[in-house]
């Protein structure tokens, strides 16, 4: 499996870099497309949820958890 890939995204007008493994990038891009929103908007929404959480994980971890929960919900397990 390929190693992590770093990409820049804009959140609230600020550029930030996120490092994720290619399968997570693919899933994130697919999720944004399925929700009909730009990738930056989806990452910003996940970031807002992350900040509201009591246990503040880093953004890359929050994205992985968000994608995992989304997959569980799609499988009828969440």
C-alpha positions as CSV (number, residue, x, y, z in Angstrom):
1,X,0.0,0.0,0.0
2,X,1.2,3.5,-0.8
3,X,2.3,5.7,2.0
4,X,0.5,8.8,3.2
5,X,-0.1,11.7,0.9
6,X,0.0,15.4,2.0
7,X,-2.5,17.8,0.3
8,X,-3.5,21.4,1.0
9,X,-7.1,22.3,1.6
10,X,-8.7,25.7,2.5
11,X,-10.7,25.9,5.6
12,X,-12.4,29.2,6.4
13,X,-10.0,31.0,4.1
14,X,-6.9,29.4,5.5
15,X,-4.7,26.8,3.8
16,X,-3.9,23.8,5.9
17,X,-2.2,20.6,4.9
18,X,-3.6,17.2,5.7
19,X,-1.8,13.9,5.4
20,X,-3.9,10.8,4.7
21,X,-3.4,7.4,3.1
22,X,-4.6,7.2,-0.5
23,X,-7.7,5.1,0.4
24,X,-8.8,7.8,2.8
25,X,-8.3,10.5,0.2
26,X,-10.3,8.5,-2.3
27,X,-13.1,7.9,0.2
28,X,-13.1,11.6,1.2
29,X,-13.3,12.8,-2.4
30,X,-16.1,10.2,-3.1
31,X,-18.0,11.4,0.0
32,X,-17.8,15.0,-1.1
33,X,-19.1,14.1,-4.5
34,X,-22.0,12.0,-3.1
35,X,-23.0,14.9,-0.8
36,X,-22.7,17.4,-3.7
37,X,-20.2,19.7,-2.0
38,X,-16.6,20.7,-2.7
39,X,-13.9,18.7,-0.9
40,X,-12.9,21.9,1.1
41,X,-16.4,22.3,2.3
42,X,-16.6,18.8,3.5
43,X,-13.3,19.1,5.3
44,X,-14.4,22.3,6.9
45,X,-17.6,20.6,8.1
46,X,-15.6,17.8,9.6
47,X,-13.3,20.4,11.3
48,X,-16.3,22.1,12.9
49,X,-17.5,18.8,14.3
50,X,-14.0,18.1,15.5
51,X,-13.7,21.4,17.3
52,X,-17.1,20.8,19.0
53,X,-16.0,17.4,20.3
54,X,-14.8,17.2,23.9
55,X,-11.8,15.1,22.9
56,X,-10.1,17.2,20.2
57,X,-8.3,14.9,17.8
58,X,-6.1,16.2,15.0
59,X,-7.9,16.9,11.7
60,X,-6.5,13.9,9.9
61,X,-7.7,11.6,12.7
62,X,-11.1,13.3,12.7
63,X,-11.4,12.7,8.9
64,X,-10.6,9.0,9.3
65,X,-13.1,8.6,12.1
66,X,-15.8,10.5,10.1
67,X,-15.2,8.3,7.1
68,X,-15.4,5.1,9.3
69,X,-18.6,6.2,10.9
70,X,-20.1,7.0,7.4
71,X,-19.1,3.6,6.2
72,X,-20.7,1.9,9.2
73,X,-23.9,3.9,8.7
74,X,-24.0,3.0,5.0
75,X,-23.6,-0.7,6.0
76,X,-26.5,-0.3,8.5
77,X,-24.3,-0.6,11.5
78,X,-24.1,2.9,12.7
